[in-house]
């Protein structure tokens, strides 16, 4: 579809011909929210009120090509050890995701899309690796190595010597443990290594597993706010992203709290420095938060609420940043699916893209990236700027699909699209902040993308039609 903006001349007075129509109308976005109208009902035209009349002819005189806002994405990609799990194909999750990303980069290399990337988890400075076989492998700041547990107890209790276990060596010794080979992978049963029968009947044998340095993960959000590859046009960043992917091995756990905090921090910084771009965060993960949350630091269990709050705060910020989520999970993992959907809702993107790890992850992940790029991000338009002040409450949108023309009503924000799907809104409330873009509701967006020819017309100078 060919989107166009119609820039109407401002009428000198009601019922009079528009003034200053000798050339393209010049408008400018005010530096602060409009004070001419405060958004109250009497500042708008109610399309359902027959007593109100809007002479649209006085507002629609010229057209110019619309500039859709460039899209910049900062992606935080899960590279934890669980990404080594196999999928429905012969490849691991990690291999499949890499293939999908490379395919997406090739597809978008000649577009105006901008993309940057970082991985999580990251190591603490000075710590060399996540995995270990001895305590020395973790160094001074990354350990201890997850080798031993106190023998008696209902949960694994990390220890390095008998002194770490209540009751003493005779009652509750510190022992090296493994996992029973036939226990449920989702809730594995711990056992004592090199002790016959420690798994019990039907639970298999006690096997060793890959150990991790328990404090190797960086919990510093600024580490994740520093990209492995800076946001840039895909055409220039393709090689750097490819090399970053090749140099990364899946290992470690899932520090979602600092990872998402850093992602949104950098996305916001980029948006401030590039106000002409629509900037969004993409969180791609195959697991729930397991590291670096407040609950972990106090010995409890992480709650998803901390992550939801981070995502919600970013949408409500003076420079709002939305979070798109791609979750790679096995079918039946309802808790993970519910949590990533909750992150997406809190992050202003409705729901996550779910990747079925038992299927073709390559294809699904590529489709998810395509959907993010061609979805709502593709239906945002620049607000025209020039020499005169624009009253945000004297703006209307008209959609021409090539066959019919209809007026789109204004809704306050994205939540208004639920009751008024054929509407539009600014990226922020113009009573509170300076808008930077115009967004059409998802229903209109789908029609815009489906239209072979047509136009989005922006009409200036008349009271906004309120849905």
Beta strands, then each sheet from edge to edge (+ up, - down):
strand 1: 4-6
strand 2: 28-29
strand 3: 45-46
strand 4: 63-65
strand 5: 70-78
strand 6: 114-120
strand 7: 131-132
strand 8: 148-150
strand 9: 158-159
strand 10: 174-180
strand 11: 190-192
strand 12: 206-207
strand 13: 211-212
strand 14: 229-233
strand 15: 277-285
strand 16: 322-329
strand 17: 353-356
strand 18: 380-382
strand 19: 389-390
strand 20: 395-400
strand 21: 405-410
strand 22: 423-426
strand 23: 437-440
strand 24: 455-460
strand 25: 465-466
sheet 1: 1+ 4-
sheet 2: 2+ 19+
sheet 3: 3+ 25+
sheet 4: 14+ 6- 5- 15- 16- 17-
sheet 5: 7+ 13-
sheet 6: 9+ 8- 10+ 11-
sheet 7: 9+ 8- 10+ 12-
sheet 8: 18+ 23- 22+ 21+ 20- 24+
end
